[in-house]
Amino acid sequence: MKAVTRALEAGPPLDPVALAGSRGVCFVNRSVTLAGTGRAAVFSLAGGLLDPSGPSGLMHRLGAIERDDPLGLPGTGPVAFGALPFESGAAGEMVVPSLLYGRDADGVEWATSVGEHPVEPTRALVTAALERPVAEPFGRPTLVACDPADYPAAVAVATQAIAASRLRKVVLARRLVVDLGAAPSPPAVLARLAAQEPSATAFLVSRGPGVFVGASPELLVSRRGASVRSHPLAGTAASGAGAAACLLASAKDLEEHALVVADIARVLDPHCSELVVPAEPSLVSLHSMNHLGTRIEGCLMAEGGRLPSALELVAELHPTPAVGGVPREPALELIERLEPGPRGPWAGPVGWLDAAGDGDWVVGLRSTAIEGSTAVVWAGAGIVAASDPLAERAETDLKLAPALEGLAPGASALLEGCPLRW
């Protein structure tokens, strides 16, 4: 198999969402735009991220693809995309598109063809592959399930567990299952989610018979050569200056955030010759809410003659306390006991990996898993000893609303149908 990359001749920037269509891949943030169609190769992670040979083996298979890549930029050559399950031991897969379009922050555009006998990639080839938008047959969304049925009661159980054990934090999530009445257009859902939060990373990844779509505000890890970055978010409040000031002064939210930052620094520090971790978080203001965030940056060291790949770093970092808890294992046990079932790709790592080991991976938040006319939406809140059950329920409503609106305008009204038995 061979991958051929070429710089594209000048022209208007192409629409990555149209290239990904309903069954491709798309990953768009401020530093890079990548979108592809087709499946030149599918790499399985049978043991998930817990298999020590999984990420390194995938890196080896990706590197074995012959490359004709005069650009040599991050995201050129063969690139594998994945939306991996939250459950680290669950099987996942990563797909190398047969046609990939890329654009970096400087406006450089390229295309890559991958196959046994790849064609020369050109702007005309990419343009011909763009999917034309279709009118969405909006139905009438109905709420199929809202679990746990009594979320505040589950939060109370979690706070009791924290008080009675060494557990310090657990992220407890709610799941909504929605029947949209008709199958939505995944590209249209992605466009709506991206429009809500332009600073977020927009993604679309086909998974089995369905597709996972979202606009995540949280960077798990990014690698460019020896440079590594992470930008965890933990601690949430509604939008507005007053709420932001309260968030910055909230002992509960500052504690929740500090636990996340400390865990990420613990994982990255042994891999770095230098790691910069700010002492205090900063405010990350989105259109719909505020978060506490910390930008962590480091310089990776070679290990065994090479730098760890972005996916290998993901395997060590995930799940961070921003979506799991502290300590990790008792938190995951409590999540399994209190939540309605496996999270699937929600809060799992979503991203890309190239043959040089570079890549970007975000946490699969503000997202929805769509299959036919059914969509599953999750939202979680970080529970610590000082958590108030009703306040945590309100936080999950705040996070669920934009995801529901991305599915169908007005769908956030379904939250009124979720029972409150507390």
N, C-alpha and C positions, 0 to 999 in steps of 0.2 A: 504494500500500500504506500501511496505517496501523497504528500501535501504540497501544493504549489501556491505560493503567495505572490501577489503583485500589487504595487501601488496603483491606485485608480487615477485615471486622468481627471482633470478638473471638471467640476460639475456641481449642481446643487446637492447638498447633503441628502442622502437617502433615508427613508423612514424605516428604522429598525423594527418597529412593531409590525409593519406591513410585511417585512421579510419573514419574521418569525411566524406570522399567521396564527392559526389555531393549533398547530401541532409541531411548532419549531421551538427555538430557544431564543431568549432575549435577556440582556443584562445591560442596564444603562445607568451610569452615574456621572458625576462631574469629571472624572478622569478618563473614562473609556466608555465607548459604545460598542457592543458586540451583539450580533443577531445572526442566527443561522437556520437553515432548513435541511431536511434530509438526515439520514443516519448512516454515515460512512463506517462507524465503528461504535460498538456498545461495550463498555467495560463494566463488568459486574463487581460489586463489593459484597460477596456472599456472606462474609462475617461482619459486615458493617465497618464502622470505624474502630471497633474493638479488636479487629484482626490486625496484629502488628505488621503483617506483610501486605495488608490491603492497600493503604496509600502508597507505600514504596513500590509495590508490584504494579499498581496502576501507572505510577510515574515511569516505570521501566517500559511498560507496553506503549505508553504514549511516546516516549523517546525513541522507540524502535521504528516508528513511522518515518519513512524517508522524507527529507525536507528540502524543498527548493524555495528558500526564503531570503531574498536579498535584503529585506528590511530589518529583520531581527529585532522587532519591537515587542514589548509585552502584548500578548494577544494575537500575534501573527503565528504562522505555521499551524499545525494541528492543535485544536483547543477542545478540551472536554468540559462539558457542562453537567451540573447535577443539582437536584433538590433532594437532599438526603434526609432520611427519617430523623425525628428527634431522638428516638430510641437508638443509642449508639450501636447496639448489637444487632439491629434489624438490617436486613439485606437492602442494598441500594445499588444504583447504577449511574454511570456517567456516559454521556453520548457525545461523540465527535460529529458535528454536522458535516454533510458533504459539500455544503456551500456556506461560507461564513463571510459576513461583512463586518468591518471594523473601522472605528474612527477614534482618534485620541483627542486630548484636550487642545492640541495645537491645530486641529483640523485635518491632520493627515488621514487619508482614507485608504483602505486596502480591502482586498478580497482574497479568500483562500478556497481552493477546490481540493477535495480529498477523495481519493478512490484508487482503484487499481490502475486506471488510465484517466487521470483527471484532466478536464478541459482547461484551457487557459482562462483564468478568471478576469473578467472585464466588467466595467460599469454596466454595459448592455446586458451581460449575463445576470447580474444582480437585479437590475431593473425588471427583467423579464420574469423573475421569480417572486416579485412583490405580490402579495395577496390583496385583491381589491376588497375594500370594506363592504360589508353587507348590512342591510337593515336588520336591527335586532327585533325579533318577535316578542316584545315584552309581554309577559304574562302577568298574573297576579301572584306575587310572592306570598307564601304561607309558611308558618313556622312549624316544622315537623318535630323538633326536639330542642330542649334547652336544658342542658345538664352541666353540673349537678343541679337537681331540681331546687335545692335550697343551698345556694352558694354561700350565704353568710354563715350558715350552720357548719359548712365544711371549713370555712376560714376559722371559726371558733375551735374546731377540732385541731386545726393546725397550730393555733396559738397555744393551745393546751399541750400539744406535743413538744413545742419549743420550750415551754416552761418546765416540762418534766424530763427533758433529755439534753443531750449535747447539741441538738439541732439549733441553728441560729437563724436560718432563713430558708423558706421554701416558696417557690413560685407556683401558685395554685391557679389553674386555668378553667374557663368555662367553654363549653362547646355548643354552638347553635347549628342545627341542620335546617336548611331552607329549601323548599321546593319553589322554584322560580316560575313554574307554569309553562316554561319553554326554555330550551337550551340557549344560554346567552352567548354572545360573541366574545371569546377570551381576549382578542386584541382590543375590543371596545372596553372591556372591564379593566384591562391594564391601562389604557389611556385615561380612564376616569380616575383610577387610583393614583397614577403619576401626576395628573393635574391637581389633585388635592394636596400633594406634598412634593413640589418640584425639587426639593433638596434631597429627597430620599432616593434609594436605589430601586429602580423599577425592574421587575424580573418576570419572566414567563418561561416555564419549563414543562414540557409534556411529560406525564408520568403514567405509564400503563394506558388504560382507556381514557384517562382524564388529563387535566392540566392544573398546574399550581401557579397562581398569579399573585403578585403582591408589589408593594412599594415600601421597602424596609428602611427605617431610619438608623438601624444599628449595624455598624461594621464589626464583624467578628475578627477578621484578620485580612490584611493586604500585604503581599510581598512583591517587591520589585528589586531583583538582585539581592543585595544584602540588607536592603531597607525593609523594615517591617513596621506595620501600624495596626492599632486596634482602637476602636472608639466605642467603649461600652456605654449603654444608657441604663440607668436604674433610678427610680424615683420619678413620679409622675404627678402632674397637676393640670387643671384645665388651662386654656389659653387666657391671656390677659396679664397685665403688669402686676395686679394685686396677688393673683395666684402664684405668679413667678416668684415674687418676693417671699411669700409664705413657704414655697418649696425650698428656696435657698436657705431658709432658717429652720426647716423641719428636722428635728433630731432623728425622727423615725426614718425619713427618706435619706438623710445623710448617712445613717448607719447602713441602710440597705445598699446604698451605692458603694460605700467603702468596702463592703464585703466582696462585691463584684470586682472592683479594681485590684484589691489585694490578691485575689485568686488568679486573675489574668497575669499580673506581674510575677506571681510565683511560677507560673508555667513558662512565661517567655524569658525570664531572667537567665536561666541556665543556657539558653541558646544564643544569648547576646553578649557582645563585648561591651556594649553600652545600652542602657535602657532608661529612658526619661519618663517618669511618672509624676505628673503634677500633684502637688500636695492637696489641692482643693478642686472640686468639680466646677464646671462652668454650666451655664444655662443653655440648653438647646431648645430653641423656640420653633415649634412647628405650627402649621396653620390651625390644627385642631387641639393641640395640647403642648405642654412644656415638659421637658425631661432634664434630669441632671446627667451630664456627660463628662467623660475624661478622655482626652487624646493621649494615647500611649504610643511612643515611638522608640525604635531601637535599631541596632546594627547587628545583624546575625553573624555568627561565627561558623566557619566550615567544620563539619563533623564527619569523620571518615573520608575526608577529601572532597566533600561537597556540602552545600548549604541545604538545610531542610526545606522541602517544598511547601508551598502554601497549604496543600492538603494534609501534609504531615503535621503542620502546626494546628490545623483545624481539629485533627484527631485528638490532640492533647488538650486543646482548649474547650471543646464542646462536651457537655453543656456547661456554659459558664453559670455562675450564680444569678445572672440576669434572667435566666429561663429555667434553671434547675434549683439549686439551693446550696447551703453550706451547713455541714459537710455534704459532699455530693451524694454519697450512697444512701444515707438515711433520708435525705430529701427526696431522692428518686423513688424510694420505697413508699414514702407517704403520698407522693404524686400518684403512683400506681394504685394505691388504696382508695384515694379520695376522688380521682377524676373518672369520667365515664368510660374511658378506653384509651388505646394508644393515640398519641397526638399525630402520628404520621409525619408529613413534612412540616407542619406548623412548628415554629421555633427551632426547626432543624437548620443545618448549614445549607445555604444556597449560593452557588458561585461557579467559577471557572478556573481551569488550570491549564497552562500551556506546557510545551515540552521543555522549557527552561526552568520550570518549577514556579514561575510567577503566577499570580492569580489574585482575585478578590473574592471574599466570602462574607456574606451578610447573614444575619439571623432572620429566618423566614417569618417575620412578623407582618402585621397589617396586610393580611393575605387571605386567600380563599382557595380551597381545593374544589374544582368543578368537575363533575362527571354527568354528562347529559343535562338535565334540568335541575339536578341536585347540587347544592353547594354546602360546604362545611366551613364554618368560620369559628376561630378560637380567639380568646384574649385572656391574658393572665395578669396577676398582680403579685408583687413580692410581699410575702407575709413574714413579719418579724414579731417579736414579743409584744410590741406596742401597737400592733395593727388593730384597727376597728373594723369588724365584719361588714357593716353597712357602707363604710367609706371604701373598702376594697371592692365591694359590689359596684359602687358608683364608678370606680376607676375602670373596671372591666367594661361597663356600659360605654364609657368615654372612648375606649379603644375599639369596641365592636362597631360603633356607629359608622366610622369612615369606611370600614371594610364592607359593611352592608350597603352603604351608598354607592360604593364602587361596583357592587353586583348589579344593582338596579336603583335608579334615583327614587328616593322615598322609602327604600326598604328598611331604613333605620327605625321606622315606626314599628317594626316587628318586635323591638325591644320592649314595647309596652305589653306584649303578650307573654313575656317571661315571668313566671310566678315569683313572688317575694313572700316566703312563708316565715321569715324570721320574726 
